[in-house]
């Protein structure tokens, strides 16, 4: 049913649950998983975020942090499972997720959601919600400790 699953991760608890769901689906359907982490480019451009750190140094540190976290994430959630690839990307997360889903011809996107509501949702928005609205394929959202929904 699913040949290729794109799993987006920010290394959070939500992403951990999404990883478990993606792996379970991949094992069931013989799918290949593409594990994607997006470095949030707008954060690196904001002087309030980076302070006096030169932009290139900050990017380098963020990439190193992402690689280390990706290695730990894979060891924790994909030990004994070898049918996956990894991708690191830089940009606006929802745009990168949608673009990479098209690029790899994903049949399904699996993404964790923090389940923010009210003022938090208005202020922070929802990457998962934007992906659901614009994705080129079905999206499975996995809420930490909550329900899962597949959007066609």
C-alpha positions, 0 to 999 in steps of 0.5 A, a space after each residue: 500500500 505504501 512504498 515510500 513513507 516520509 517521516 518528519 522529525 524534530 526529535 521530540 516525544 511526538 516524533 518518537 511516537 511518529 517514528 514508531 508508527 512509521 516503522 510499524 507501517 513500513 514493516 507491515 507493507 515493506 515500505 522504505 522510510 525517509 527520515 527527514 529533519 529540517 533545520 529552521 532557517 528563519 530562526 538562524 536569521 533572527 539576530 535575537 535568536 543568534 545574538 553575536 554568533 556569526 551566521 555561518 558558525 550558528 549554521 554549522 553548530 545547528 547542522 552538527 547538533 542535527 546530525 548528532 540528534 539524528 544518529 541518536 534518534 535512528 539508534 533509538 527507533 530504527 535499531 534492527 530496521 534497515 529499510 530507511 534513508 535520512 535527509 537533513 534540509 534547511 528552510 521553512 519546515 512545512 515547505 521543506 517537508 512538502 517539497 521533500 515528499 514530492 522529491 522522493 515520491 512519498 506515498 505517505 507523510 508521517 508527522 508528530 503534532 504537539 496538539 497546541 490549541 488556543 493562543 499557543 496555536 495562534 502564536 506558534 502555528 502548526 507545521 503539521 497542520 500546514 503539511 496536512 493542507 498542502 501535502 501531495 499525498 496522505 498525511 498521518 498525524 501522530 499526537 503524543 499520547 493521543 489519537 492518530 488521524 490519516 488525512 487523504 
